[in-house]
Amino acid sequence: MMNEHRLSIPLLTKRRAFLPVLAALCLPGICLAQPVSPDPPQGFNVTRDNIPHGEVSVVQYDSNSLGKRRQMRVYTPPGYSSSRKYPVLILLHGAGGSDREWTRSCRADAIIDNLLAEGKIQPMVVVFPAGNASVTADLGDNTRASDIGGYDGWGKPFETDLLKDIIPYIESHYSVYRDSEHRALAGLSMGGGQSLNIGLSHLDLFAWIGGFSSAGNTNPPAELFRDPATLKKKVKLLWLGCGNKDSLLELSSELDSYLKSKGVPHVFHVDGYAHNRIEWSNNLYFFAQEIFK
């Protein structure tokens, strides 16, 4: 697993191709008048032996919309029981990863376990899909999603799979709520762009939306935020996160500026890191504590 995602020019769609170049020319603290957020406490993502642990299961499913057998991972919290219902957090990986990236590189399950043990979040089911619709279940755990089928599978094909197959599968196989106020969507890098694109175009399905180091596949602000009034009413949390050493910082800054101009409440979380697993783990730590309230 790569520590960082390197984005090739074909991925930087529309007018976004120049943004990383602009950001690279800006020094931290000059591009943005944005304070640097503090780090999580030491050990926040370390597996602890003296607390209960959730279970991460490999789940294969038939995607009727794609005509393929696909794979995802699903985290169920300690003490999971069908006698109660749980909110759902869907986490999307980046171009260099797979459905394992959030647990293997970013230690998402340990982060959630620790937050639960500290009483800082409520129990939730966490879903880790394969974000490239070209990736099938028979390709194995270590598939680099960026190596399969180019970038065609990251747009509408995956969106359809998520909405028509993944979410219905989770709702029919796990004891979860089925309303937007109990469903969150977030992702890193390419998955951050997907989360913003999909979440903000389906406000009836997702009330909590996060993009961490969102990549060049992210739609332009005017396309993402077509109806600011409805966005204000329906979205309980819109989170933009990026490190001030990330060449993609200007992209998130542009989204932040647009939202401010429209008076849309949101969080712009800027810390001192780059385009790597530290940044994404940190964002998950803070984002998870703000959802489902």
C-alpha positions in Angstrom: 0.0 0.0 0.0 1.4 3.4 -1.0 1.7 6.0 1.7 0.6 8.7 -0.7 -1.7 8.8 -3.8 -0.1 10.3 -6.9 -2.7 11.6 -9.3 -2.0 11.4 -13.0 -3.1 14.1 -15.5 -6.1 12.1 -16.9 -7.6 12.0 -13.5 -7.6 15.8 -13.1 -10.8 16.5 -14.9 -12.4 19.6 -16.3 -10.7 22.8 -15.2 -9.1 21.2 -12.2 -5.9 20.1 -13.9 -4.1 23.4 -12.9 -5.1 23.4 -9.2 -2.3 21.2 -7.8 0.2 23.4 -9.7 -1.2 26.5 -8.2 -1.3 25.0 -4.7 2.3 23.8 -5.0 3.4 27.4 -5.6 1.8 28.6 -2.3 3.4 28.4 1.0 1.5 27.1 4.0 -0.1 30.0 5.8 0.0 32.3 2.8 -2.5 30.5 0.5 -5.0 30.4 3.3 -5.7 32.5 6.3 -6.7 29.3 8.0 -5.4 28.2 11.4 -3.8 24.8 11.6 -6.0 22.4 13.5 -4.5 20.4 16.4 -3.5 16.8 16.2 -5.5 13.9 17.8 -4.1 12.6 21.0 -1.2 10.2 20.9 -2.2 6.6 20.4 -5.6 7.4 19.0 -5.2 4.9 16.1 -3.3 2.2 18.1 -5.0 -1.1 18.7 -5.5 -1.5 22.5 -5.6 -4.9 24.1 -7.7 -3.8 27.1 -10.9 -2.7 25.3 -13.6 -4.4 23.3 -13.0 -4.7 19.6 -15.4 -4.6 16.6 -15.2 -7.1 13.8 -14.2 -6.4 10.2 -15.7 -8.9 7.8 -15.0 -9.5 4.1 -18.4 -9.4 2.4 -19.0 -10.4 -1.2 -22.2 -9.4 -3.0 -23.8 -9.5 -6.4 -24.0 -6.1 -8.0 -27.1 -6.3 -10.2 -26.5 -2.8 -11.5 -23.0 -3.7 -12.7 -23.6 -7.4 -13.5 -20.5 -8.3 -11.3 -19.7 -10.0 -8.1 -18.0 -7.4 -5.9 -16.3 -7.2 -2.5 -16.4 -4.8 0.4 -15.5 -4.8 4.1 -17.9 -4.2 6.9 -17.1 -3.2 10.5 -19.6 -4.1 13.2 -19.1 -2.6 16.6 -18.4 -4.6 19.8 -21.6 -6.2 21.1 -23.3 -5.8 17.8 -26.9 -7.1 18.1 -29.9 -7.4 15.8 -32.0 -6.3 18.7 -31.1 -2.7 18.1 -30.4 -0.4 15.1 -27.2 1.3 14.2 -26.2 4.3 12.1 -24.0 3.7 9.0 -20.8 5.4 8.0 -19.6 4.6 4.5 -15.8 5.3 3.9 -14.4 5.4 0.4 -10.7 4.8 -0.4 -8.4 6.5 -2.8 -7.1 5.7 -6.3 -4.1 3.8 -5.0 -6.1 1.7 -2.6 -8.8 -1.0 -2.3 -11.5 -1.9 0.2 -8.7 -2.6 2.6 -7.1 0.8 2.6 -9.1 2.3 5.5 -8.4 -0.6 7.8 -4.9 -1.6 6.7 -3.3 1.9 6.2 -5.5 4.2 8.1 -6.5 1.8 11.0 -10.1 2.9 10.9 -11.3 0.0 13.0 -8.8 0.8 15.7 -9.9 4.5 15.6 -13.5 3.6 16.0 -12.8 1.0 18.7 -10.9 3.5 20.7 -13.5 6.3 20.3 -16.2 3.8 21.4 -14.2 2.7 24.4 -13.8 6.4 25.4 -17.5 7.1 25.0 -16.9 9.7 22.4 -19.1 8.2 19.6 -22.0 5.9 19.5 -21.8 2.4 18.0 -22.0 2.3 14.3 -21.7 0.0 11.3 -18.8 1.1 9.0 -18.8 0.1 5.3 -15.6 0.0 3.2 -16.6 -0.5 -0.5 -14.4 -1.0 -3.5 -14.6 2.5 -5.0 -13.8 1.5 -8.5 -16.7 -0.3 -10.2 -14.3 -2.2 -12.5 -12.9 -4.2 -9.5 -14.5 -7.6 -9.0 -14.4 -9.9 -6.0 -12.1 -12.5 -7.7 -9.2 -10.0 -8.0 -8.3 -10.5 -4.3 -7.5 -8.3 -1.4 -4.3 -6.6 -2.6 -5.7 -5.2 -5.8 -4.7 -1.6 -6.5 -7.9 -0.1 -7.7 -6.1 2.4 -10.0 -4.6 -0.4 -12.0 -8.0 -1.8 -13.1 -10.1 -0.4 -15.9 -8.7 3.1 -15.9 -10.8 5.8 -14.2 -14.1 5.0 -15.9 -15.4 3.0 -13.0 -15.0 5.7 -10.4 -17.8 7.9 -11.6 -21.4 7.0 -12.4 -20.9 3.2 -12.4 -19.7 3.2 -8.8 -22.4 5.7 -7.8 -25.0 3.4 -9.1 -23.5 0.4 -7.4 -23.4 2.3 -4.1 -27.0 3.5 -4.3 -28.6 0.5 -5.9 -26.6 -2.4 -4.5 -24.3 -1.6 -1.6 -26.7 0.4 0.5 -29.6 -2.0 -0.1 -27.3 -4.9 0.8 -26.3 -3.4 4.1 -29.9 -2.5 5.0 -31.1 -6.1 4.3 -28.2 -7.9 6.0 -27.5 -5.6 9.0 -29.6 -4.0 11.7 -29.2 -0.4 10.6 -31.3 2.7 10.2 -32.5 3.6 6.7 -32.8 7.4 6.9 -30.4 10.1 5.9 -29.9 11.3 9.5 -28.3 8.0 10.3 -26.2 7.7 7.2 -22.8 9.3 6.6 -20.5 9.3 3.5 -16.9 10.3 3.6 -13.7 9.4 1.7 -10.0 10.1 1.1 -8.4 11.6 -2.0 -10.3 10.1 -5.0 -12.9 8.8 -2.5 -13.2 12.3 -1.0 -14.2 13.6 -4.5 -16.6 10.7 -4.8 -18.2 11.4 -1.4 -18.8 15.1 -2.2 -20.0 14.3 -5.7 -22.4 11.6 -4.6 -23.4 12.9 -1.2 -24.2 16.4 -2.3 -26.3 15.2 -5.3 -28.3 12.9 -3.0 -29.2 15.0 0.0 -32.2 12.8 0.7 -29.8 9.9 1.4 -26.8 11.5 3.3 -27.0 14.1 6.1 -23.3 13.8 7.0 -20.7 14.3 4.2 -16.9 14.5 4.3 -14.1 14.9 1.8 -10.6 14.4 3.1 -7.9 15.6 0.7 -10.4 15.5 -2.1 -8.9 14.9 -5.5 -9.3 16.3 -9.0 -12.4 14.2 -9.7 -14.3 16.5 -7.4 -17.0 18.5 -9.2 -16.6 22.3 -9.4 -18.3 24.3 -6.6 -21.2 25.6 -8.6 -22.0 22.1 -9.7 -21.6 20.6 -6.2 -23.6 23.2 -4.4 -26.5 23.9 -6.8 -29.1 24.5 -4.1 -27.4 26.1 -1.1 -30.8 26.6 0.6 -31.7 22.9 0.5 -28.1 22.1 1.5 -28.5 24.2 4.6 -31.7 22.4 5.6 -30.7 18.8 4.9 -27.0 18.4 5.6 -26.1 18.3 9.3 -22.4 18.3 8.7 -20.3 19.1 5.6 -16.6 18.5 6.3 -13.7 19.5 4.1 -10.3 18.4 5.3 -6.8 18.8 3.9 -3.2 19.2 5.0 -1.3 22.4 4.4 1.5 20.4 2.8 -0.9 18.8 0.3 -0.6 20.0 -3.3 -4.4 19.6 -3.5 -5.1 22.2 -0.8 -6.2 24.8 -3.2 -9.1 22.6 -4.4 -10.5 22.3 -0.9 -9.8 26.0 -0.3 -11.9 26.8 -3.4 -14.8 24.8 -2.0 -14.5 26.5 1.4 -14.5 30.0 -0.2 -17.6 29.2 -2.3 -19.5 27.8 0.7 -18.6 30.9 2.7 -19.9 33.1 -0.1 -23.2 31.3 0.0 -23.4 31.3 3.8 -23.4 27.4 4.0 -22.3 26.1 7.4 -19.4 23.7 7.1 -16.1 22.6 8.7 -12.8 23.4 6.9 -10.2 21.3 8.8 -6.6 22.2 7.8 -3.7 20.5 9.6 0.0 20.3 9.1 0.2 17.1 7.0 0.4 16.1 3.4 -1.5 13.7 1.1 -1.0 10.6 3.3 -2.5 8.2 5.8 -1.7 10.4 8.7 -4.0 13.1 7.3 -6.8 10.7 6.6 -6.6 9.0 10.0 -6.7 12.4 11.7 -9.8 13.5 9.8 -11.6 10.3 10.5 -10.9 10.7 14.2 -12.5 14.2 14.3 -15.2 13.5 11.7 -16.5 10.4 13.5 -17.1 12.4 16.7 -19.3 15.0 14.9 -21.7 12.6 13.1 -25.0 11.1 14.2 -25.6 13.7 16.9 
